[in-house]
Amino acid sequence: MATIPRIRPVALAPAPAPLPLPSLRHIGPNWYATVMGTAVVASAGAALPVHVPGLRGACVAVWLLSAVLLAGVLVARAGHWVFHRDQARAHLLDPAVAPFYGCLSMALLAVGAGTAAVGRDVIGHPAAVATGAVLFTAGTVSGLVVAVAVPYLMVVRHRPAPGTASPVWLLPLVAPMVSAAVGPLLVPELPPGQWREALLLACYAMFGLSLLATLAVVPLILGRLIHHGPLPLALTPALFLVLGPLGQSTTAVNQLADVAPDAIRTPYASAFGAFAVVYGVPVMGFALLWLALSVAMVVRAARRGMPFTMTWWGFTFPVGTCVTGAAGLARHTGLTALTWLAVALYALLVTAWAVAGARTLRGVIGGTLLAPPRPPCPVAGAAT
């Protein structure tokens, strides 16, 4: 009897594994700094008191990029809260991470400022005003909430040790100052009378809120540097964050002085114009002092192997606020020296943005910026 040959099953090739999606677990609120640093390149370029061929078009392109980045980071952060709520709560309770929640407000406001400055070239004036108003409202409300919530957490939950003051502490306090600088762009769009005056004075109130809080924190940061030495290498770029309230407050008083004559009575309008120069010039002088100190500290850290981290985005937005501040002073004083100061600072801003952006893109593609933080290396000779 013939035997029937056994048919061996043919092994099928395994299905290709799906491409791994980037993890959202370690995308913290500091990622909004990429939006801030990109948007300020557009708004600062539009504020320069000089005409550079092609600059306007480049600023429009950068503004579009910042809008795309804002949408992307908002979606990523929403996914972070939905799928990794434990990590999100841990961020709020971490004194090193919680202050970065101020970056959400400033990202919204920075894109809103860019929309009002150059976005109207693409979407038209009415749409630009409407978009700017929505972003301004959302950024202002979230900024005021964070300006209260983060200091509250630091008092009742974080309890940072003495000598641990960090420039990062300024982030939730600077957000209302950004609102004070962006609000004047919307003042002329309101009906004359009470509406304009109310927004103008609300911006001055947020200016004072942020300024007085900043004046309480900056001495702590300087004292920490003097008594405890330089910051850790990876955190050294955060020294540039101190420039944020300095440049942004100078920008705010100059922007408010521009719109004051059509929003408030003459005696106060002229006083606001004088205040813009009387306040702005000394503060810009201190900003240049801090810039020189920060550059020296960064050079020192770079020689010792300062690694790339997301703190490098601290080189962008704070410098951008100094650009707009210097441009505002040049506009109100007519000094050519301030014009060239704004141009020089803008060149520094663009260079820093290009470097930080390229390194961030490389880190995202390589996965290093989305990976969990490495545990501290064990000390040699420690007991096991």
C-alpha positions as CSV (number, residue, x, y, z in Angstrom):
1,M,0.0,0.0,0.0
2,A,1.4,3.3,-1.0
3,T,2.1,5.8,1.7
4,I,0.9,9.3,1.4
5,P,3.8,11.7,1.8
6,R,3.5,14.1,4.7
7,I,3.3,17.7,3.7
8,R,5.4,19.9,5.9
9,P,3.7,23.3,6.7
10,V,5.4,26.2,5.2
11,A,6.7,28.6,7.7
12,L,5.3,32.1,7.0
13,A,7.6,35.0,7.4
14,P,6.8,37.0,10.5
15,A,4.8,40.2,10.0
16,P,6.9,43.3,10.2
17,A,6.8,44.8,13.6
18,P,5.0,48.2,13.7
19,L,7.2,51.2,13.9
20,P,7.6,52.2,17.5
21,L,5.9,55.5,18.3
22,P,7.8,58.0,20.4
23,S,7.0,57.8,24.1
24,L,5.1,60.7,25.6
25,R,6.0,59.7,29.2
26,H,9.0,62.0,29.4
27,I,7.7,65.0,27.4
28,G,7.5,67.5,30.2
29,P,6.3,71.1,30.2
30,N,9.8,72.3,29.3
31,W,9.1,71.3,25.7
32,Y,7.0,74.5,25.4
33,A,10.4,76.3,25.4
34,T,10.8,75.2,21.8
35,V,7.7,77.1,20.8
36,M,8.7,80.2,22.8
37,G,12.2,80.2,21.4
38,T,10.9,79.8,17.8
39,A,8.0,82.4,18.0
40,V,10.2,85.1,19.5
41,V,12.5,84.9,16.4
42,A,9.6,86.0,14.3
43,S,8.3,88.8,16.6
44,A,11.7,90.1,17.5
45,G,12.6,90.2,13.8
46,A,9.5,92.2,13.0
47,A,10.3,94.7,15.8
48,L,13.8,95.5,14.6
49,P,14.1,99.2,13.8
50,V,16.0,98.5,10.6
51,H,14.9,97.2,7.2
52,V,16.6,94.0,6.1
53,P,15.6,92.6,2.6
54,G,13.8,89.3,3.0
55,L,13.6,89.4,6.8
56,R,9.8,89.9,6.8
57,G,9.3,86.8,4.8
58,A,11.7,84.8,6.9
59,C,9.8,85.9,10.1
60,V,6.5,84.8,8.5
61,A,8.0,81.3,7.9
62,V,9.3,81.1,11.4
63,W,6.0,82.1,12.8
64,L,4.3,79.4,10.8
65,L,6.8,76.9,12.2
66,S,6.1,78.1,15.8
67,A,2.3,77.6,15.2
68,V,2.9,74.1,14.1
69,L,5.2,73.4,17.0
70,L,2.6,74.8,19.4
71,A,-0.1,72.5,18.0
72,G,2.3,69.5,18.2
73,V,3.4,70.1,21.8
74,L,-0.1,70.8,22.9
75,V,-1.2,67.4,21.5
76,A,1.9,65.6,23.0
77,R,1.3,67.2,26.4
78,A,-2.4,66.3,26.3
79,G,-1.4,62.7,25.6
80,H,1.1,62.9,28.4
81,W,-1.7,63.7,30.9
82,V,-4.1,61.1,29.4
83,F,-1.7,58.1,29.3
84,H,0.9,59.0,31.9
85,R,-1.0,60.8,34.6
86,D,1.2,59.5,37.3
87,Q,4.3,61.1,35.7
88,A,2.4,64.3,35.1
89,R,1.5,64.5,38.8
90,A,5.1,63.7,39.7
91,H,6.2,66.6,37.6
92,L,3.9,68.9,39.5
93,L,5.4,67.7,42.8
94,D,9.0,68.0,41.6
95,P,10.4,71.5,42.5
96,A,12.8,71.2,39.5
97,V,10.0,70.6,37.0
98,A,6.9,72.4,38.3
99,P,8.1,75.9,37.4
100,F,8.2,74.9,33.7
101,Y,4.4,74.9,33.7
102,G,4.8,78.7,33.2
103,C,6.1,77.8,29.7
104,L,2.6,76.9,28.5
105,S,1.4,80.4,29.1
106,M,4.4,82.0,27.4
107,A,4.2,79.7,24.4
108,L,0.6,80.7,23.8
109,L,1.4,84.3,24.3
110,A,4.6,84.2,22.1
111,V,2.7,82.6,19.2
112,G,-0.1,85.2,19.7
113,A,2.4,88.0,19.5
114,G,3.9,86.6,16.4
115,T,0.4,86.3,14.9
116,A,-0.2,90.0,15.6
117,A,3.2,91.0,14.3
118,V,3.6,89.0,11.1
119,G,0.7,86.5,11.0
120,R,-1.6,89.0,9.4
121,D,0.4,88.8,6.3
122,V,-0.8,85.2,5.8
123,I,-4.3,85.0,7.4
124,G,-5.4,88.7,7.2
125,H,-5.9,91.3,9.8
126,P,-9.3,90.2,11.2
127,A,-8.2,86.6,11.6
128,A,-4.9,87.7,13.1
129,V,-6.7,89.8,15.7
130,A,-9.1,87.1,16.6
131,T,-6.4,84.4,16.9
132,G,-4.2,86.8,18.9
133,A,-7.1,87.6,21.3
134,V,-7.8,83.9,21.9
135,L,-4.1,83.1,22.5
136,F,-3.7,86.2,24.7
137,T,-6.7,85.2,26.8
138,A,-5.7,81.6,27.2
139,G,-2.1,82.5,27.9
140,T,-3.0,85.2,30.4
141,V,-5.4,83.1,32.4
142,S,-3.1,80.1,32.5
143,G,-0.2,82.4,33.4
144,L,-2.0,83.9,36.3
145,V,-3.0,80.5,37.6
146,V,0.5,79.2,37.4
147,A,2.0,82.3,39.0
148,V,-0.1,81.5,42.1
149,A,-0.1,77.7,42.0
150,V,3.6,77.0,41.6
151,P,4.7,79.3,44.5
152,Y,1.9,77.7,46.5
153,L,3.3,74.2,45.8
154,M,6.8,75.4,46.6
155,V,5.6,76.6,50.0
156,V,3.4,73.7,51.1
157,R,4.7,70.7,49.2
158,H,8.1,71.2,47.6
159,R,10.0,72.9,50.5
160,P,13.3,73.4,48.6
161,A,16.4,73.4,50.7
162,P,18.3,76.6,51.4
163,G,20.8,77.4,48.7
164,T,18.9,75.7,46.0
165,A,17.4,78.7,44.3
166,S,17.4,78.3,40.5
167,P,16.7,80.6,37.6
168,V,14.0,78.2,36.7
169,W,12.0,79.6,39.6
170,L,11.4,82.7,37.5
171,L,9.4,80.9,34.8
172,P,6.0,81.0,36.4
173,L,6.6,84.6,37.5
174,V,7.6,85.9,34.1
175,A,4.4,84.7,32.4
176,P,2.2,87.7,33.5
177,M,5.0,90.0,32.2
178,V,4.7,88.5,28.8
179,S,1.0,89.2,28.9
180,A,1.8,92.8,29.8
181,A,4.0,93.0,26.7
182,V,1.5,91.3,24.3
183,G,-1.6,93.0,25.6
184,P,-0.8,96.4,24.0
185,L,-1.0,94.8,20.6
186,L,-4.7,94.3,21.2
187,V,-5.5,97.7,22.8
188,P,-6.0,99.6,19.5
189,E,-8.5,96.9,18.4
190,L,-10.9,97.6,21.3
191,P,-13.5,100.3,21.4
192,P,-12.2,103.7,22.6
193,G,-12.9,104.6,26.2
194,Q,-13.3,102.2,29.1
195,W,-12.3,99.0,27.2
196,R,-9.0,100.3,26.0
197,E,-8.2,101.9,29.4
198,A,-9.1,98.8,31.3
199,L,-6.8,96.6,29.2
200,L,-4.0,99.1,29.4
201,L,-4.2,99.3,33.2
202,A,-4.6,95.5,33.5
203,C,-1.3,95.1,31.6
204,Y,0.4,97.6,33.9
205,A,-1.0,95.6,36.9
206,M,0.5,92.4,35.5
207,F,3.7,94.3,34.9
208,G,3.9,95.2,38.6
209,L,2.8,91.7,39.7
210,S,5.6,90.1,37.8
211,L,8.2,92.8,38.5
212,L,7.9,92.7,42.2
213,A,7.9,88.9,42.3
214,T,11.0,88.9,40.2
215,L,12.7,91.3,42.5
216,A,12.2,88.9,45.3
217,V,13.7,85.9,43.5
218,V,16.7,87.3,41.6
219,P,18.6,88.1,44.8
220,L,18.1,84.5,45.9
221,I,19.6,83.3,42.6
222,L,22.6,85.6,42.8
223,G,23.1,84.6,46.5
224,R,23.0,81.0,45.5
225,L,25.8,81.6,42.9
226,I,28.0,83.6,45.3
227,H,27.7,81.3,48.3
228,H,27.4,77.9,46.6
229,G,29.3,78.3,43.4
230,P,28.3,77.7,39.7
231,L,25.3,75.8,38.7
232,P,25.7,72.2,37.5
233,L,27.0,72.0,33.9
234,A,23.7,70.9,32.4
235,L,21.8,73.6,34.2
236,T,24.2,76.5,33.3
237,P,22.2,77.7,30.3
238,A,19.3,78.4,32.7
239,L,21.2,81.5,33.8
240,F,19.9,83.2,30.7
241,L,16.4,82.9,32.1
242,V,17.1,85.9,34.3
243,L,17.2,88.0,31.1
244,G,13.5,87.2,30.5
245,P,11.9,89.5,33.1
246,L,14.5,92.2,32.4
247,G,14.0,92.3,28.6
248,Q,10.3,91.5,28.8
249,S,9.6,94.3,31.3
250,T,11.5,96.8,29.1
251,T,9.4,95.6,26.1
252,A,6.2,95.9,28.1
253,V,6.7,99.5,29.2
254,N,7.6,100.6,25.7
255,Q,4.7,98.8,24.1
256,L,2.3,100.2,26.6
257,A,3.7,103.7,26.0
258,D,3.0,103.3,22.3
259,V,-0.7,102.8,22.9
260,A,-1.3,104.9,26.0
261,P,-2.2,108.2,24.1
262,D,-5.3,106.6,22.6
263,A,-6.3,104.7,25.7
264,I,-5.9,107.1,28.7
265,R,-5.9,110.8,29.5
266,T,-3.0,113.0,28.4
267,P,-1.2,113.5,31.8
268,Y,-0.9,109.8,32.3
269,A,-0.1,109.0,28.7
270,S,2.9,111.4,28.7
271,A,4.0,110.0,32.1
272,F,3.9,106.4,30.7
273,G,6.0,107.6,27.8
274,A,8.6,109.0,30.1
275,F,8.5,106.0,32.3
276,A,9.3,103.7,29.4
277,V,12.7,105.4,29.0
278,V,13.4,106.1,32.6
279,Y,12.7,102.5,33.6
280,G,13.9,100.7,30.4
281,V,17.4,102.2,30.1
282,P,18.7,101.2,33.6
283,V,17.1,97.7,33.3
284,M,18.6,97.2,29.9
285,G,22.0,98.1,31.4
286,F,21.6,95.4,34.1
287,A,20.4,92.9,31.4
288,L,23.7,93.5,29.5
289,L,25.6,92.9,32.8
290,W,23.8,89.7,33.4
291,L,24.2,88.6,29.8
292,A,28.0,89.1,30.1
293,L,28.1,87.1,33.3
294,S,26.0,84.3,31.8
295,V,28.1,84.1,28.7
296,A,31.2,83.8,30.9
297,M,29.6,81.0,32.9
298,V,28.5,79.1,29.8
299,V,32.0,79.3,28.3
300,R,33.4,77.9,31.5
301,A,30.8,75.1,31.5
302,A,31.4,74.3,27.8
303,R,35.1,73.9,28.5
304,R,34.2,71.4,31.2
305,G,32.0,69.3,28.9
306,M,28.5,70.9,29.2
307,P,26.1,68.4,27.6
308,F,23.2,69.4,25.4
309,T,19.9,69.4,27.2
310,M,16.6,71.2,26.7
311,T,18.0,74.0,28.9
312,W,19.8,75.2,25.8
313,W,16.5,76.8,24.7
314,G,17.1,79.2,27.5
315,F,19.5,80.9,25.1
316,T,16.5,81.9,22.9
317,F,13.4,83.5,24.4
318,P,15.1,85.6,27.1
319,V,17.5,87.0,24.5
320,G,14.6,87.7,22.2
321,T,12.9,89.8,24.9
322,C,16.1,91.9,25.1
323,V,15.9,92.4,21.3
324,T,12.3,93.8,21.6
325,G,13.2,95.8,24.7
326,A,16.2,97.4,22.9
327,A,14.1,98.0,19.8
328,G,11.5,99.8,21.9
329,L,14.0,102.0,23.6
330,A,15.5,102.8,20.2
331,R,12.1,103.8,19.0
332,H,11.4,106.1,21.9
333,T,14.9,107.7,22.2
334,G,16.0,107.7,18.6
335,L,19.5,106.5,19.6
336,T,21.4,104.7,16.9
337,A,23.4,102.8,19.5
338,L,20.2,101.1,20.7
339,T,19.3,100.2,17.2
340,W,22.6,98.4,16.7
341,L,22.3,96.8,20.1
342,A,18.9,95.3,19.0
343,V,20.5,94.1,15.8
344,A,23.5,92.5,17.6
345,L,21.2,90.8,20.1
346,Y,19.0,89.5,17.2
347,A,22.0,88.0,15.5
348,L,22.8,86.2,18.8
349,L,19.2,85.1,19.1
350,V,19.1,83.6,15.6
351,T,22.4,81.8,16.1
352,A,21.2,80.3,19.4
353,W,17.9,79.3,17.9
354,A,19.6,77.5,15.0
355,V,22.0,75.6,17.3
356,A,19.3,74.7,19.8
357,G,16.9,73.7,17.1
358,A,19.4,71.5,15.2
359,R,20.5,69.7,18.4
360,T,16.9,69.2,19.5
361,L,15.9,67.7,16.1
362,R,18.9,65.4,16.3
363,G,17.9,64.3,19.8
364,V,14.4,63.6,18.8
365,I,15.4,61.6,15.7
366,G,17.9,59.7,17.7
367,G,15.5,59.2,20.6
368,T,17.8,60.6,23.3
369,L,15.5,63.4,24.2
370,L,12.5,61.1,24.5
371,A,14.3,58.5,26.6
372,P,13.9,58.2,30.4
373,P,16.5,60.2,32.4
374,R,19.6,58.2,33.2
375,P,20.0,57.2,36.9
376,P,23.0,58.8,38.7
377,C,26.2,56.9,38.3
378,P,27.3,55.0,41.4
379,V,30.2,56.4,43.3
380,A,33.4,54.5,42.8
381,G,34.3,52.4,45.8
382,A,30.9,52.7,47.4
383,A,29.6,49.8,49.3
384,T,27.4,47.4,47.3
